[in-house]
Amino acid sequence: MISNLAFVHPEAKLGKDVKIDPFAYIDRNVEIGDGTWVGPNATVLYGARIGKNCKIFPSAVVSGIPQDLKFVGEESTAEIGDNTTVREGVTVNRGTAAVGKTVVGNNCLLMAYAHVGHDCAIGDYCIIGNGCGLAGEVKVHDWAILSGGTLVHQFARIGAHVMIGGGSRVRIDVPPYVKADREPLAYMGLNSVGLTRRGFEKETIDEIHNIYRVLFQSGLNNSMALQKVEEDFKPSKEKDYIVDFIKNSERGIIRAR
């Protein structure tokens, strides 16, 4: 159902059972999947790709042009996966020539007034809290939770299953499975509650915890600690992910408090 008080560009592509409320604005070169709701006064601009069964709340702006002075009007997109909720006042900017697209995954929740900058990549099942700000080209892996007011520096990476405390400033990378808080941001232990809720076995959680004891509490520098982890722990998906994440960090990782 499309309200006759909404504007929908004739070139926009809408799926089945899409609902557009009064005073919403849908631009050209927009695609919206089946069953999605676009609330009153929401704005969906050029280059938006919105999946199925999403909810776009009032005053949200999806696919605004990047807040990047290098942007010169190149073709790019802002892509939102299925079953994702975009609450009031959220802004999701589209990409630049650097990457070409901004991506928010499936089953995410972007809480009120959060900002997702150009060329960000947010995985599935992520929660971005009220008033969070993600600068350009930030990467947030699956199941991460950024509590309200978190600010993330451009190019920073946040690993899967991370929990970041409210009001944090993320200047460097946060490795997977951990809790992070304080100023400057520091390792605060394993996100064991989150891992348990998501079905991780106790033995796996214990192994991850032991890996981080070596990385953060052994007194070794990063390269020596990584070498010890690779030598002392059996191969596993979790171990390999932690090691690869840290080895591929260009900004460095947070340290223990």
Backbone as CSV, one residue per row, in Angstrom:
resi,resn,N_x,N_y,N_z,CA_x,CA_y,CA_z,C_x,C_y,C_z
1,MET,0.841,-1.189,0.000,0.000,0.000,0.000,0.880,1.245,0.000
2,ILE,0.633,2.111,-0.952,1.403,3.346,-1.073,0.464,4.524,-0.859
3,SER,0.746,5.338,0.136,-0.103,6.495,0.412,-0.039,7.479,-0.754
4,ASN,-1.181,8.068,-1.056,-1.187,9.088,-2.111,-0.562,10.401,-1.643
5,LEU,-0.148,10.456,-0.368,0.568,11.619,0.149,2.087,11.400,0.167
6,ALA,2.527,10.217,-0.282,3.957,9.940,-0.396,4.417,10.257,-1.821
7,PHE,5.736,10.510,-1.978,6.307,10.650,-3.318,7.126,9.409,-3.628
8,VAL,6.781,8.726,-4.706,7.534,7.565,-5.163,7.901,7.799,-6.619
9,HIS,9.179,7.892,-6.901,9.613,8.141,-8.286,9.165,6.986,-9.168
10,PRO,8.687,7.282,-10.362,8.183,6.212,-11.238,9.239,5.175,-11.616
11,GLU,10.524,5.506,-11.488,11.570,4.542,-11.827,12.007,3.698,-10.623
12,ALA,11.483,3.999,-9.449,11.814,3.180,-8.279,11.198,1.787,-8.439
13,LYS,11.902,0.780,-7.944,11.427,-0.598,-8.045,11.000,-1.086,-6.662
14,LEU,9.711,-1.363,-6.537,9.160,-1.805,-5.255,8.696,-3.246,-5.364
15,GLY,8.997,-4.065,-4.338,8.547,-5.440,-4.313,7.085,-5.558,-3.907
16,LYS,6.676,-6.777,-3.653,5.293,-7.045,-3.255,5.060,-6.587,-1.814
17,ASP,3.851,-6.105,-1.571,3.397,-5.762,-0.221,4.281,-4.721,0.468
18,VAL,4.918,-3.872,-0.305,5.661,-2.745,0.276,4.664,-1.692,0.739
19,LYS,4.889,-1.137,1.914,4.003,-0.122,2.472,4.767,1.188,2.601
20,ILE,4.265,2.232,1.973,4.882,3.555,2.006,3.896,4.518,2.655
21,ASP,4.264,5.087,3.778,3.359,5.949,4.534,3.397,7.401,4.035
22,PRO,2.445,8.210,4.490,2.383,9.608,4.031,3.682,10.367,4.256
23,PHE,4.004,11.202,3.275,5.136,12.143,3.311,6.507,11.461,3.242
24,ALA,6.522,10.156,2.988,7.790,9.499,2.681,8.228,9.909,1.276
25,TYR,9.551,9.859,1.042,10.112,10.239,-0.260,10.974,9.085,-0.770
26,ILE,10.639,8.572,-1.946,11.380,7.475,-2.562,11.940,7.976,-3.890
27,ASP,13.245,8.054,-4.015,13.918,8.632,-5.171,13.998,7.620,-6.320
28,ARG,14.520,8.085,-7.446,14.808,7.167,-8.555,16.043,6.328,-8.214
29,ASN,16.231,5.259,-8.990,17.336,4.320,-8.758,17.310,3.790,-7.331
30,VAL,16.119,3.429,-6.895,15.908,2.834,-5.573,15.236,1.484,-5.769
31,GLU,15.660,0.500,-4.991,15.012,-0.813,-4.989,14.651,-1.186,-3.558
32,ILE,13.379,-1.576,-3.365,12.883,-1.933,-2.033,12.238,-3.309,-2.123
33,GLY,12.658,-4.222,-1.234,12.209,-5.602,-1.294,10.822,-5.830,-0.709
34,ASP,10.312,-7.023,-0.939,8.967,-7.412,-0.520,8.750,-7.181,0.973
35,GLY,7.564,-6.684,1.312,7.145,-6.606,2.700,7.787,-5.518,3.531
36,THR,8.562,-4.643,2.915,9.230,-3.580,3.672,8.270,-2.421,3.922
37,TRP,8.426,-1.800,5.083,7.631,-0.618,5.459,8.535,0.598,5.507
38,VAL,8.111,1.675,4.852,8.798,2.957,4.912,7.863,3.938,5.594
39,GLY,8.253,4.415,6.771,7.373,5.216,7.601,7.235,6.654,7.141
40,PRO,6.334,7.399,7.775,6.092,8.789,7.391,7.348,9.641,7.564
41,ASN,7.581,10.493,6.565,8.720,11.421,6.567,10.077,10.734,6.435
42,ALA,10.106,9.451,6.176,11.381,8.794,5.876,11.800,9.155,4.455
43,THR,13.118,9.183,4.224,13.656,9.583,2.930,14.593,8.492,2.421
44,VAL,14.289,7.961,1.250,15.106,6.919,0.633,15.609,7.474,-0.693
45,LEU,16.910,7.751,-0.750,17.480,8.512,-1.856,18.163,7.621,-2.890
46,TYR,18.599,8.264,-3.948,19.242,7.630,-5.101,20.309,6.628,-4.659
47,GLY,20.235,5.420,-5.213,21.236,4.402,-4.915,20.898,3.478,-3.773
48,ALA,19.735,3.626,-3.152,19.359,2.753,-2.039,18.932,1.382,-2.555
49,ARG,19.367,0.370,-1.839,18.952,-1.013,-2.089,18.521,-1.586,-0.743
50,ILE,17.236,-1.716,-0.554,16.683,-2.144,0.736,16.056,-3.524,0.564
51,GLY,16.381,-4.432,1.476,15.939,-5.808,1.352,14.492,-6.029,1.746
52,LYS,14.162,-7.286,1.984,12.802,-7.697,2.306,12.513,-7.508,3.802
53,ASN,11.261,-7.181,4.081,10.747,-7.131,5.462,11.558,-6.209,6.373
54,CYS,12.022,-5.119,5.806,12.716,-4.105,6.604,11.711,-3.096,7.150
55,LYS,12.153,-2.333,8.145,11.341,-1.257,8.714,12.178,0.010,8.739
56,ILE,11.717,1.026,8.011,12.415,2.304,7.941,11.544,3.329,8.664
57,PHE,11.975,3.777,9.820,11.144,4.611,10.681,11.186,6.085,10.261
58,PRO,10.257,6.890,10.802,10.185,8.309,10.425,11.514,9.041,10.600
59,SER,11.787,9.926,9.656,12.949,10.823,9.651,14.272,10.132,9.362
60,ALA,14.263,8.825,9.119,15.486,8.161,8.673,15.804,8.602,7.246
61,VAL,17.109,8.663,6.934,17.554,9.005,5.582,18.526,7.922,5.121
62,VAL,18.120,7.176,4.112,18.931,6.089,3.570,19.499,6.505,2.221
63,SER,20.814,6.395,2.082,21.529,6.645,0.824,21.720,8.123,0.512
64,GLY,21.861,8.948,1.550,22.309,10.316,1.329,23.726,10.320,0.771
65,ILE,24.098,11.383,0.066,25.447,11.419,-0.504,26.478,11.456,0.618
66,PRO,27.674,10.930,0.368,28.694,10.840,1.421,29.106,12.211,1.949
67,GLN,29.435,12.240,3.226,30.019,13.443,3.836,31.534,13.362,3.680
68,ASP,31.948,13.381,2.429,33.355,13.189,2.071,33.666,14.161,0.941
69,LEU,34.625,15.061,1.167,34.921,16.092,0.175,35.497,15.525,-1.111
70,LYS,35.938,14.257,-1.083,36.455,13.637,-2.299,35.339,13.136,-3.208
71,PHE,34.133,13.078,-2.703,33.014,12.581,-3.501,32.657,13.593,-4.585
72,VAL,32.580,13.110,-5.829,32.292,14.015,-6.953,31.091,13.530,-7.764
73,GLY,30.189,12.793,-7.101,28.968,12.376,-7.767,29.036,11.019,-8.437
74,GLU,30.073,10.236,-8.140,30.203,8.917,-8.762,29.052,7.996,-8.358
75,GLU,28.794,7.010,-9.206,27.740,6.039,-8.925,28.135,5.189,-7.715
76,SER,27.212,5.019,-6.802,27.452,4.200,-5.621,26.110,3.840,-5.013
77,THR,26.138,2.956,-4.027,24.896,2.491,-3.422,24.997,2.476,-1.900
78,ALA,23.829,2.386,-1.264,23.706,2.066,0.153,22.781,0.864,0.232
79,GLU,23.281,-0.246,0.742,22.571,-1.520,0.690,22.225,-1.999,2.097
80,ILE,20.960,-2.309,2.288,20.469,-2.777,3.581,19.849,-4.146,3.388
81,GLY,20.267,-5.117,4.199,19.812,-6.491,4.041,18.402,-6.729,4.541
82,ASP,17.970,-7.960,4.456,16.623,-8.355,4.844,16.426,-8.250,6.363
83,ASN,15.199,-7.961,6.749,14.773,-7.996,8.164,15.537,-7.026,9.055
84,THR,16.013,-5.958,8.464,16.753,-4.958,9.238,15.849,-3.784,9.577
85,THR,16.017,-3.254,10.788,15.216,-2.126,11.266,16.094,-0.888,11.364
86,VAL,15.617,0.200,10.768,16.311,1.483,10.778,15.416,2.463,11.530
87,ARG,15.810,2.838,12.736,14.923,3.621,13.590,14.994,5.119,13.265
88,GLU,14.274,5.905,14.087,14.075,7.327,13.806,15.394,8.084,13.685
89,GLY,15.489,8.902,12.641,16.608,9.811,12.495,17.930,9.179,12.105
90,VAL,17.944,7.898,11.806,19.186,7.243,11.379,19.584,7.754,9.998
91,THR,20.899,7.913,9.779,21.407,8.261,8.451,22.392,7.191,7.994
92,VAL,22.172,6.700,6.780,23.065,5.728,6.152,23.512,6.341,4.825
93,ASN,24.769,6.767,4.747,25.281,7.387,3.522,25.701,6.326,2.513
94,ARG,25.605,6.667,1.234,26.062,5.714,0.217,27.571,5.804,0.034
95,GLY,28.112,4.906,-0.789,29.548,4.766,-0.923,30.198,5.838,-1.777
96,THR,31.512,5.735,-1.866,32.322,6.599,-2.724,33.123,5.709,-3.678
97,ALA,33.976,6.335,-4.479,34.824,5.576,-5.392,35.750,4.619,-4.655
98,ALA,36.017,4.876,-3.378,36.937,4.026,-2.608,36.460,2.580,-2.550
99,VAL,35.174,2.374,-2.286,34.598,1.032,-2.178,33.399,0.872,-3.109
100,GLY,32.607,1.922,-3.220,31.465,1.899,-4.126,30.132,1.613,-3.467
101,LYS,30.156,1.164,-2.220,28.893,0.862,-1.565,29.059,0.864,-0.060
102,THR,27.981,1.232,0.610,27.847,1.081,2.055,26.905,-0.088,2.278
103,VAL,27.244,-0.975,3.192,26.452,-2.200,3.375,26.073,-2.374,4.836
104,VAL,24.794,-2.598,5.074,24.283,-3.024,6.378,23.651,-4.394,6.150
105,GLY,24.016,-5.375,6.965,23.611,-6.752,6.713,22.171,-7.075,7.066
106,ASN,21.891,-8.357,7.161,20.562,-8.867,7.489,20.334,-8.858,9.001
107,ASN,19.081,-8.674,9.378,18.668,-8.825,10.781,19.395,-7.879,11.733
108,CYS,19.702,-6.683,11.251,20.360,-5.684,12.090,19.341,-4.720,12.693
109,LEU,19.771,-4.037,13.743,18.981,-2.967,14.350,19.861,-1.730,14.443
110,LEU,19.484,-0.693,13.724,20.146,0.601,13.831,19.234,1.488,14.662
111,MET,19.637,1.776,15.896,18.784,2.532,16.803,18.793,4.024,16.455
112,ALA,17.903,4.753,17.105,17.626,6.141,16.738,18.882,6.999,16.678
113,TYR,18.969,7.789,15.621,19.994,8.826,15.417,21.409,8.269,15.245
114,ALA,21.529,6.988,14.952,22.837,6.455,14.593,23.214,6.939,13.194
115,HIS,24.523,7.015,12.945,25.022,7.414,11.621,25.982,6.352,11.110
116,VAL,25.742,5.905,9.872,26.627,4.949,9.200,27.249,5.672,8.015
117,GLY,28.557,5.922,8.090,29.243,6.706,7.082,29.494,5.933,5.794
118,HIS,30.020,6.653,4.812,30.259,6.091,3.481,31.192,4.875,3.532
119,ASP,30.833,3.876,2.723,31.664,2.690,2.502,31.839,1.819,3.745
120,CYS,31.005,2.012,4.759,31.031,1.096,5.895,30.507,-0.276,5.481
121,ALA,30.916,-1.288,6.210,30.404,-2.642,5.997,30.016,-3.219,7.349
122,ILE,28.724,-3.352,7.575,28.196,-3.897,8.828,27.645,-5.290,8.529
123,GLY,28.044,-6.264,9.330,27.625,-7.635,9.100,26.188,-7.897,9.520
124,ASP,25.856,-9.171,9.666,24.511,-9.594,10.038,24.334,-9.583,11.557
125,TYR,23.087,-9.388,11.994,22.709,-9.477,13.408,23.447,-8.465,14.290
126,CYS,23.824,-7.339,13.734,24.504,-6.306,14.523,23.487,-5.343,15.125
127,ILE,23.842,-4.775,16.272,23.038,-3.729,16.898,23.913,-2.493,17.029
128,ILE,23.468,-1.401,16.429,24.167,-0.123,16.506,23.293,0.790,17.366
129,GLY,23.767,1.141,18.547,22.942,1.800,19.546,22.601,3.246,19.229
130,ASN,21.729,3.814,20.065,21.282,5.194,19.888,22.464,6.155,19.811
131,GLY,22.457,7.008,18.798,23.450,8.069,18.703,24.855,7.626,18.359
132,CYS,25.053,6.391,17.939,26.386,5.957,17.523,26.785,6.658,16.225
133,GLY,28.081,6.878,16.055,28.592,7.473,14.831,29.710,6.637,14.252
134,LEU,29.507,6.114,13.035,30.527,5.322,12.352,31.071,6.141,11.196
135,ALA,32.353,6.471,11.254,32.980,7.224,10.174,33.181,6.327,8.952
136,GLY,33.774,6.895,7.892,33.883,6.175,6.639,34.726,4.908,6.727
137,GLU,34.310,3.904,5.980,35.038,2.649,5.765,35.289,1.861,7.043
138,VAL,34.389,1.999,7.997,34.430,1.164,9.205,33.868,-0.212,8.870
139,LYS,34.439,-1.246,9.466,33.939,-2.613,9.289,33.494,-3.158,10.642
140,VAL,32.251,-3.630,10.692,31.691,-4.227,11.898,31.246,-5.638,11.544
141,HIS,31.828,-6.636,12.191,31.533,-8.015,11.835,30.261,-8.508,12.538
142,ASP,29.791,-9.692,12.141,28.505,-10.229,12.580,28.350,-10.248,14.105
143,TRP,27.125,-9.976,14.552,26.715,-10.120,15.950,27.374,-9.107,16.890
144,ALA,28.034,-8.099,16.359,28.622,-7.084,17.234,27.540,-6.152,17.778
145,ILE,27.756,-5.653,18.988,26.850,-4.702,19.617,27.641,-3.464,20.013
146,LEU,27.228,-2.313,19.482,27.824,-1.024,19.845,26.801,-0.283,20.690
147,SER,27.071,-0.121,21.956,26.123,0.544,22.847,26.030,2.034,22.522
148,GLY,25.005,2.672,23.064,24.670,4.042,22.709,25.826,5.017,22.830
149,GLY,25.921,5.921,21.866,26.902,6.984,21.908,28.305,6.579,21.508
150,THR,28.497,5.371,21.023,29.823,4.932,20.593,30.234,5.662,19.316
151,LEU,31.491,6.114,19.266,32.042,6.806,18.103,33.198,5.976,17.550
152,VAL,33.178,5.726,16.242,34.160,4.843,15.631,34.944,5.605,14.565
153,HIS,36.278,5.601,14.707,37.186,6.280,13.789,37.164,5.603,12.421
154,GLN,37.397,6.396,11.370,37.426,5.820,10.029,38.465,4.706,9.926
155,PHE,38.110,3.685,9.148,38.937,2.506,8.856,39.056,1.529,10.022
156,ALA,38.496,1.828,11.171,38.578,0.887,12.292,37.743,-0.354,12.001
157,ARG,38.132,-1.475,12.628,37.403,-2.737,12.475,36.967,-3.237,13.847
158,ILE,35.766,-3.790,13.877,35.215,-4.353,15.111,34.842,-5.805,14.819
159,GLY,35.428,-6.733,15.577,35.247,-8.147,15.308,33.869,-8.667,15.682
160,ALA,33.609,-9.893,15.277,32.318,-10.540,15.537,32.118,-10.777,17.027
161,HIS,30.870,-10.694,17.468,30.458,-11.008,18.844,31.085,-10.073,19.878
162,VAL,31.482,-8.884,19.440,32.043,-7.894,20.357,30.918,-7.118,21.036
163,MET,31.142,-6.730,22.270,30.241,-5.852,23.014,31.036,-4.629,23.435
164,ILE,30.617,-3.441,22.954,31.318,-2.202,23.284,30.437,-1.352,24.188
165,GLY,31.005,-0.867,25.280,30.266,-0.088,26.262,29.832,1.265,25.739
166,GLY,28.769,1.802,26.310,28.199,3.070,25.872,29.166,4.237,26.004
167,GLY,29.114,5.135,25.028,29.938,6.328,25.042,31.399,6.092,24.714
168,SER,31.732,4.923,24.200,33.131,4.608,23.913,33.615,5.316,22.648
169,ARG,34.947,5.510,22.595,35.592,6.033,21.394,36.511,4.950,20.841
170,VAL,36.183,4.471,19.661,36.914,3.358,19.055,37.878,3.933,18.027
171,ARG,39.146,4.018,18.403,40.156,4.608,17.529,40.937,3.551,16.762
172,ILE,41.031,2.345,17.334,41.775,1.255,16.715,40.899,0.005,16.727
173,ASP,41.429,-1.105,16.240,40.617,-2.297,16.026,40.281,-3.016,17.340
174,VAL,39.085,-3.612,17.357,38.630,-4.392,18.512,38.497,-5.847,18.060
175,PRO,39.333,-6.756,18.573,39.306,-8.144,18.091,38.035,-8.868,18.516
176,PRO,37.727,-9.988,17.868,36.445,-10.666,18.085,36.274,-11.262,19.470
177,TYR,35.001,-11.417,19.857,34.550,-12.150,21.039,34.757,-11.425,22.365
178,VAL,35.159,-10.164,22.355,35.527,-9.510,23.602,34.527,-8.428,24.004
179,LYS,34.639,-8.001,25.261,33.994,-6.784,25.741,35.045,-5.681,25.778
180,ALA,34.622,-4.465,25.411,35.548,-3.336,25.407,34.867,-2.128,26.023
181,ASP,35.616,-1.403,26.856,35.066,-0.218,27.520,36.242,0.608,28.034
182,ARG,35.963,1.638,28.827,36.917,2.563,29.428,37.439,3.574,28.403
183,GLU,38.255,4.498,28.877,38.892,5.509,28.032,40.357,5.623,28.444
184,PRO,41.316,5.294,27.581,41.099,4.807,26.222,40.490,3.403,26.220
185,LEU,39.867,3.067,25.110,39.150,1.794,25.010,40.082,0.626,25.295
186,ALA,39.613,-0.315,26.111,40.470,-1.416,26.545,39.686,-2.722,26.585
187,TYR,40.438,-3.805,26.540,39.890,-5.149,26.690,39.378,-5.321,28.119
188,MET,38.109,-5.739,28.231,37.488,-5.888,29.540,37.068,-7.333,29.817
189,GLY,37.618,-8.245,29.059,37.260,-9.640,29.233,36.490,-10.178,28.048
190,LEU,36.142,-11.424,28.138,35.422,-12.099,27.064,33.935,-11.779,27.128
191,ASN,33.288,-11.693,25.974,31.834,-11.515,25.935,31.167,-12.881,26.117
192,SER,31.396,-13.475,27.280,30.959,-14.856,27.513,29.442,-14.996,27.538
193,VAL,28.745,-13.976,28.046,27.280,-14.044,28.071,26.733,-14.066,26.645
194,GLY,27.240,-13.178,25.798,26.803,-13.157,24.408,27.119,-14.449,23.687
195,LEU,28.306,-14.995,23.911,28.685,-16.240,23.249,27.799,-17.398,23.704
196,THR,27.494,-17.457,24.990,26.614,-18.511,25.501,25.226,-18.408,24.881
197,ARG,24.702,-17.198,24.803,23.375,-16.995,24.208,23.340,-17.424,22.744
198,ARG,24.478,-17.336,22.076,24.522,-17.667,20.646,24.954,-19.099,20.393
199,GLY,24.994,-19.907,21.449,25.172,-21.339,21.276,26.595,-21.845,21.265
200,PHE,27.563,-21.020,21.673,28.940,-21.503,21.757,29.069,-22.506,22.910
201,GLU,29.753,-23.608,22.665,29.988,-24.601,23.709,30.950,-24.050,24.758
202,LYS,30.818,-24.550,25.987,31.683,-24.088,27.079,33.154,-24.308,26.748
203,GLU,33.476,-25.443,26.130,34.871,-25.726,25.789,35.419,-24.693,24.804
204,THR,34.582,-24.272,23.873,35.009,-23.271,22.893,35.225,-21.924,23.569
205,ILE,34.300,-21.551,24.462,34.441,-20.283,25.188,35.708,-20.300,26.041
206,ASP,35.978,-21.426,26.696,37.188,-21.540,27.509,38.440,-21.402,26.642
207,GLU,38.422,-22.001,25.453,39.575,-21.906,24.558,39.812,-20.451,24.136
208,ILE,38.731,-19.745,23.766,38.862,-18.342,23.375,39.424,-17.532,24.544
209,HIS,38.909,-17.797,25.748,39.379,-17.084,26.937,40.881,-17.317,27.150
210,ASN,41.317,-18.555,26.988,42.735,-18.875,27.172,43.609,-18.199,26.113
211,ILE,43.093,-18.095,24.887,43.838,-17.391,23.839,44.040,-15.935,24.233
212,TYR,42.984,-15.301,24.732,43.118,-13.893,25.113,43.965,-13.701,26.372
213,ARG,44.038,-14.692,27.225,44.976,-14.602,28.355,46.412,-14.489,27.844
214,VAL,46.725,-15.266,26.806,48.060,-15.173,26.217,48.250,-13.817,25.552
215,LEU,47.244,-13.367,24.802,47.385,-12.131,24.038,47.468,-10.895,24.939
216,PHE,46.715,-10.902,26.033,46.589,-9.675,26.823,47.205,-9.736,28.220
217,GLN,47.489,-10.926,28.721,47.911,-11.028,30.110,49.232,-11.767,30.308
218,SER,49.900,-12.120,29.235,51.141,-12.881,29.354,52.370,-11.998,29.452
219,GLY,52.223,-10.702,29.169,53.360,-9.801,29.162,54.162,-9.837,27.875
220,LEU,53.728,-10.639,26.892,54.415,-10.724,25.609,53.943,-9.626,24.669
221,ASN,54.803,-9.213,23.755,54.341,-8.270,22.739,53.446,-9.001,21.735
222,ASN,52.818,-8.255,20.826,51.832,-8.844,19.915,52.385,-9.997,19.107
223,SER,53.554,-9.794,18.487,54.089,-10.829,17.598,54.465,-12.088,18.377
224,MET,55.045,-11.919,19.556,55.410,-13.080,20.370,54.172,-13.800,20.891
225,ALA,53.153,-13.019,21.297,51.917,-13.626,21.792,51.199,-14.392,20.687
226,LEU,51.159,-13.817,19.495,50.529,-14.512,18.367,51.262,-15.804,18.047
227,GLN,52.584,-15.758,18.078,53.369,-16.963,17.813,53.066,-18.046,18.845
228,LYS,52.962,-17.652,20.101,52.665,-18.621,21.163,51.267,-19.221,20.963
229,VAL,50.288,-18.374,20.594,48.928,-18.881,20.338,48.947,-19.883,19.199
230,GLU,49.663,-19.556,18.116,49.708,-20.462,16.965,50.376,-21.783,17.314
231,GLU,51.354,-21.749,18.191,52.080,-22.971,18.546,51.361,-23.798,19.607
232,ASP,50.698,-23.134,20.554,50.178,-23.833,21.733,48.728,-24.294,21.608
233,PHE,47.980,-23.723,20.655,46.552,-24.051,20.553,46.285,-24.826,19.266
234,LYS,45.417,-25.818,19.389,45.039,-26.607,18.215,44.285,-25.737,17.207
235,PRO,44.367,-26.072,15.931,43.612,-25.308,14.932,42.111,-25.349,15.222
236,SER,41.470,-24.222,15.084,40.014,-24.126,15.221,39.559,-22.887,14.476
237,LYS,38.286,-22.842,14.161,37.728,-21.682,13.454,37.918,-20.417,14.269
238,GLU,37.688,-20.518,15.583,37.775,-19.342,16.449,39.218,-18.865,16.577
239,LYS,40.139,-19.795,16.799,41.556,-19.417,16.911,42.045,-18.771,15.620
240,ASP,41.727,-19.376,14.477,42.190,-18.843,13.197,41.632,-17.454,12.938
241,TYR,40.382,-17.251,13.313,39.752,-15.942,13.114,40.448,-14.871,13.955
242,ILE,40.711,-15.174,15.222,41.394,-14.209,16.104,42.778,-13.872,15.550
243,VAL,43.538,-14.884,15.204,44.901,-14.668,14.721,44.896,-13.867,13.424
244,ASP,44.035,-14.249,12.483,43.974,-13.533,11.200,43.539,-12.087,11.399
245,PHE,42.565,-11.868,12.283,42.081,-10.514,12.543,43.222,-9.626,13.037
246,ILE,43.990,-10.131,13.990,45.062,-9.319,14.571,46.202,-9.134,13.568
247,LYS,46.557,-10.190,12.837,47.631,-10.077,11.848,47.292,-9.062,10.756
248,ASN,46.012,-8.952,10.422,45.587,-8.066,9.336,45.197,-6.673,9.817
249,SER,45.444,-6.389,11.087,45.113,-5.071,11.620,46.130,-4.047,11.150
250,GLU,45.650,-3.007,10.522,46.526,-1.916,10.084,46.613,-0.796,11.132
251,ARG,45.593,-0.692,11.981,45.548,0.377,12.972,46.046,-0.074,14.334
252,GLY,46.269,-1.379,14.501,46.588,-1.919,15.811,45.321,-2.294,16.561
253,ILE,45.467,-3.039,17.649,44.311,-3.495,18.422,44.352,-2.889,19.818
254,ILE,43.187,-2.901,20.460,43.099,-2.417,21.837,43.940,-3.312,22.746
255,ARG,44.321,-2.762,23.889,45.089,-3.517,24.859,44.264,-3.757,26.119
256,ALA,44.786,-4.561,27.029,44.088,-4.802,28.290,44.084,-3.530,29.128
257,ARG,43.088,-3.414,29.996,42.999,-2.228,30.869,44.159,-2.176,31.831
